[in-house]
């Protein structure tokens, strides 16, 4: 039997993980005790997976950014880092957005087998993000459900 060697290279760990996920069969596997199903098979499974991803997001700015990205995603639009975006979120700069996006995507990789938030530019330093339109609806639904639950608990 021969040996096959594959090398995945990318400009970021997220890009490499995406390339690996593309080569991984879409069956659930166990890795380090975390389920890493490559893709959901039905819209309900995908929505449930996105709900699980978002259940781990607690920061108000992170939740606000997810809503902004999802609302833009519904329209097929991209959110680009700008001075007004930084000012609107009350953060010191673009690094804060990486701090909001990174944990969401790490959790999405563990649960969905792919990132939820994509870098929309070919240059990873461009800081333009998007949520795919088919994911954006599930994100908005999950955020609305979470808000209703919190209001009921209060």
C-alpha angles and dihedrals in degrees: 000000000000129000125240121200123195126190122198118198130179143151092254139022088248091058092049091049089051091051092049091048090053089058095044117095112248094248124113114259133179120239121172091338094301120113109235106184107179096217138355115245101214134035089246091053090048092048091049090050092050089048089054091049092051094045087073094054112092108153113105092221091049091050090047091051091049090052091048092049092046093049089050090044092056086060092043090247133140128228112223127195110256138158090256092052091051091047093045091054093043094231131135098243150312095310089072090063091053086053090055097042100042098064092045091052093045089053091045090052090054095046106028100024090236139062118272095207117053129203098241096202130071088231109072089207093058091086098215113144137188143174113217113253093243090053094041094069092052090048092052091047092050092047091049092048091049092050091050091050093050091048091051091050092051 
